[in-house]
Amino acid sequence: MPNNNLAYDLSRYEQKEERKKAPSRIKARASAASAAADAFKAFQMIVVISVMAFLMISAKADIAQIHSDITAAKSDVQSLQNENSSMLASLETKSSMKTVEDYAENVLGMQKLEKSQIEYVSLENGNIAEIPETSGDIFTKIKQTFEDFVEYLRG
């Protein structure tokens, strides 16, 4: 190392320090803006996560409500099926042949048909029934067609 008695130029160092200070101010402003942006992004993420959590919880609640409605409907169907089977059994007992015969004999006063009560009918022309055609004017045919149509509608 040479020993020289030269003085140091301190102004060089001062400029460097000023230059260093200026970027640090810009960096400080940029870091403050960046921190604000990061805080806003964090707030946005918290809001999005909260909304998603709320939607998931409400969906689960809706699913639970639907399941309880299904369970209630199944129990209603089961009770109605039981009632239907009991009503069918009651109907079968009321409409059995024995019950009908008892009702006809006791309430209506009917009796069973005996062989002496049977009368056989014989037809001269065999098993053919003839319906004579009626001839009439146009108004009679229109009236008959209308009556047939009304009868068809009534069943």
C-alpha positions as CSV (number, residue, x, y, z in Angstrom):
1,M,0.0,0.0,0.0
2,P,1.4,3.2,-0.9
3,N,1.5,5.9,1.7
4,N,0.2,9.0,0.1
5,N,-1.1,12.0,1.7
6,L,-3.9,12.6,-0.6
7,A,-7.2,13.7,0.7
8,Y,-10.3,11.9,0.0
9,D,-13.0,13.4,-2.1
10,L,-16.0,13.1,0.3
11,S,-18.4,14.6,-2.2
12,R,-18.4,11.4,-4.1
13,Y,-19.7,9.6,-1.2
14,E,-22.3,12.2,-0.5
15,Q,-23.7,11.9,-4.0
16,K,-23.9,8.2,-3.7
17,E,-25.7,8.5,-0.5
18,E,-28.2,11.0,-2.0
19,R,-28.6,8.6,-5.0
20,K,-29.2,5.8,-2.6
21,K,-31.7,7.8,-0.6
22,A,-33.8,8.8,-3.7
23,P,-34.3,5.2,-4.8
24,S,-35.1,4.2,-1.2
25,R,-37.9,6.9,-1.2
26,I,-39.2,5.5,-4.4
27,K,-38.9,2.0,-3.1
28,A,-40.7,3.1,0.1
29,R,-43.5,4.6,-1.9
30,A,-43.7,1.5,-4.1
31,S,-43.6,-0.8,-1.1
32,A,-46.4,1.2,0.6
33,A,-48.5,0.9,-2.6
34,S,-47.5,-2.8,-2.8
35,A,-48.5,-3.3,0.8
36,A,-51.9,-1.6,0.2
37,A,-52.4,-3.7,-2.9
38,D,-51.5,-6.8,-1.0
39,A,-53.9,-5.9,1.8
40,F,-56.7,-5.3,-0.7
41,K,-56.0,-8.6,-2.4
42,A,-56.1,-10.3,1.0
43,F,-59.4,-8.6,1.7
44,Q,-60.8,-9.8,-1.6
45,M,-59.7,-13.4,-0.9
46,I,-61.3,-13.3,2.5
47,V,-64.5,-12.0,1.0
48,V,-64.4,-14.7,-1.8
49,I,-63.7,-17.5,0.7
50,S,-66.5,-16.2,3.0
51,V,-69.0,-16.2,0.2
52,M,-68.0,-19.7,-0.9
53,A,-68.3,-20.9,2.7
54,F,-71.8,-19.4,3.0
55,L,-72.9,-20.9,-0.3
56,M,-71.6,-24.3,0.7
57,I,-73.4,-24.1,4.1
58,S,-76.6,-23.0,2.5
59,A,-76.4,-25.8,-0.1
60,K,-75.9,-28.3,2.7
61,A,-78.9,-26.9,4.5
62,D,-81.0,-27.2,1.4
63,I,-80.0,-30.8,0.9
64,A,-80.8,-31.6,4.5
65,Q,-84.3,-30.0,4.1
66,I,-84.9,-32.0,0.9
67,H,-83.9,-35.2,2.5
68,S,-86.2,-34.6,5.4
69,D,-89.0,-33.8,2.9
70,I,-88.3,-37.1,1.1
71,T,-88.4,-39.0,4.4
72,A,-91.7,-37.4,5.4
73,A,-93.2,-38.2,1.9
74,K,-92.0,-41.8,2.2
75,S,-93.7,-42.2,5.6
76,D,-96.9,-40.7,4.1
77,V,-96.7,-43.2,1.2
78,Q,-96.2,-46.1,3.6
79,S,-99.2,-45.1,5.8
80,L,-101.4,-44.6,2.7
81,Q,-100.3,-48.1,1.4
82,N,-101.2,-49.6,4.7
83,E,-104.6,-47.9,4.7
84,N,-105.2,-49.0,1.1
85,S,-104.4,-52.6,1.9
86,S,-106.8,-52.5,4.9
87,M,-109.5,-50.9,2.8
88,L,-109.0,-53.6,0.1
89,A,-109.4,-56.3,2.7
90,S,-112.5,-54.7,4.0
91,L,-113.9,-54.4,0.4
92,E,-113.2,-58.1,-0.2
93,T,-115.1,-59.1,2.8
94,K,-118.0,-56.9,1.9
95,S,-118.2,-58.1,-1.7
96,S,-117.6,-61.8,-1.1
97,M,-120.1,-64.1,-2.6
98,K,-121.4,-65.3,0.7
99,T,-122.0,-61.7,1.9
100,V,-123.8,-60.8,-1.3
101,E,-126.0,-64.0,-1.0
102,D,-126.9,-63.2,2.6
103,Y,-127.8,-59.6,1.7
104,A,-130.0,-60.7,-1.2
105,E,-131.8,-63.3,0.9
106,N,-132.2,-61.4,4.2
107,V,-132.5,-57.7,3.2
108,L,-134.0,-57.9,-0.3
109,G,-136.0,-61.0,0.2
110,M,-134.7,-62.8,-2.8
111,Q,-134.5,-66.6,-3.2
112,K,-132.4,-68.9,-5.2
113,L,-133.8,-69.9,-8.6
114,E,-135.3,-73.3,-8.7
115,K,-135.6,-75.6,-11.8
116,S,-139.3,-75.2,-11.9
117,Q,-139.0,-71.5,-12.4
118,I,-136.8,-71.8,-15.5
119,E,-138.6,-71.2,-18.8
120,Y,-136.9,-71.7,-22.1
121,V,-137.8,-69.5,-25.0
122,S,-137.5,-70.7,-28.6
123,L,-137.5,-68.4,-31.5
124,E,-139.1,-69.2,-34.8
125,N,-136.5,-67.6,-37.0
126,G,-133.5,-68.9,-35.0
127,N,-131.0,-66.6,-33.2
128,I,-131.4,-63.7,-35.6
129,A,-133.0,-60.5,-34.6
130,E,-134.2,-58.1,-37.3
131,I,-134.5,-54.4,-36.8
132,P,-136.7,-52.8,-39.4
133,E,-135.3,-49.7,-41.0
134,T,-137.3,-46.6,-40.6
135,S,-137.6,-44.3,-43.5
136,G,-138.1,-40.7,-42.8
137,D,-137.4,-37.4,-44.2
138,I,-134.1,-35.5,-43.8
139,F,-135.1,-33.7,-40.6
140,T,-135.8,-37.0,-38.8
141,K,-132.4,-38.3,-39.9
142,I,-130.7,-35.1,-38.7
143,K,-132.5,-35.3,-35.4
144,Q,-131.6,-39.0,-35.0
145,T,-127.9,-38.2,-35.8
146,F,-127.9,-35.4,-33.2
147,E,-129.5,-37.7,-30.6
148,D,-126.9,-40.4,-31.3
149,F,-124.1,-37.8,-30.9
150,V,-125.5,-36.6,-27.6
151,E,-125.8,-40.1,-26.4
152,Y,-122.2,-40.8,-27.4
153,L,-121.0,-37.8,-25.4
154,R,-122.9,-38.8,-22.3
155,G,-121.3,-42.2,-22.5
